[in-house]
Amino acid sequence: MVPGEAFTINDRDVTFDHRHVILSGSFDNGDPLYFRLNAFLYIDRYYFDPNATLTVTLVSPVVLGDVNLDGLVTFADIPSFIAVLQSGEFQAEADCNQDDIVNFADIHAFIQILLAS
């Protein structure tokens, strides 16, 4: 799977090395996600109809401070960080204090992350 590209899962009730096909990961908020891809309804089991389309998208983890999205936290992120602050738009990488708001309260945390890199 490639991050950002949708991927369709067609397999159901398949086992590999005595293991069932399992969809696992986490939601954006960090809560775990775990499903066996059963094609038949079992008691206390999830059911995914074989005719249904099950599409997932792998997302890259947020790197706090990497506001220019180059994979690194460096001084090159400063102009992008300032631009996000000025725009008032939310960007997870700029929410350095992780309060779900990008504002001046993130400046201190951004500097701490930048200096630690």
N, C-alpha and C positions, 0 to 999 in steps of 0.2 A: 504494500500500500504506500502511496505517496501522500505526504501531508497536504491537505487542502483539496485533494481530488476525491470525489465520491467513488465508493467501491460497492458493488452489489454482491451480496452473499447468497449463493444459490443452494449450497449444501445443507442437508438436513439429515439427522440420524446417522451420520457417518462417524466411524471411529478410526482413529489413527493410533497405532501402538496401544490399543486398549483404552484410548481416551476418546471421549465424545467431542464433537465440534462445539466449541464454546466461544461465545462472544463476551469478552471482558474488557474492562477499561474503567474510565471514570468520567463523570459529567463535569461540566465547566466549574461547578462549585466544589469539586473534589470528592463528591459522594461516589462510592463504588458502583460499578455496573457489572453484572454477571448473569449470563443467560446460556443455558444449553439449548441448542437449536433443534428442538424436537419437532418432528413432523406429525406426531400423533399426540393427542391429549392424554396426559397421565395425571393422576391425582397429585396435586401440589407441584406441578411442573409447568413451565412455560410452553406455549404452543405457537409455532410459526408455520402457517399453512404453506405447503410446498409451492402453491401457485402465487403466493404473496411475494412482493418485491421488498427485500430487506436491504436497505442501502445505508452505509455508514461512511463517515468522513473522519479521517485521522487529523487531529489538529496538533500543531507544534505547541510545546509548552511556552508559557509567557516567561520571558527573561526580564525581570524588573530592571529598568534603566536602559535597556536596549531600544531606545525610542526610534532610532533610524533603521531598526530591523536588519542589521547586518550580522547578527549572531554574536556580537561582542559589545561589552559595555566599555566605552572609551570616551575621551574628550570629544570625539566626533559626534557623540549623542547630544551634546549641549545645545546646538542650534535647533535640533528636532524637538528636544524637551521644551525649549522656550516657545517654539511655534505651537506646540500642543497647549501649553499654558495660555497663550494668547488667543487661541482659537476657541477655547471653551469646550472642545469636543473630547469625548472620552477615548483614551487609548490605554489598554491594560498595562503596557510596558511603562507608561508614564505615571501610573498610579502607584508610586513607590512606597507609600505608607499603607496601601491596600485597604482603603476605606471606601472604594467604589466611586470616588470623585477625584478628578484631576484638578488640583488647585494649588495655591501657594503653600499649603501644608505639606505638599510632596517635595518641596525643594530640599529641605534638610535630609530627608531619606535618600533622595537622588544623589546628593553630594556624598553621603556615607557610602552608598553602593559604588559610586564612581571612584572614590578613593580606595576602596577595598579591592578594586579590579586590577 
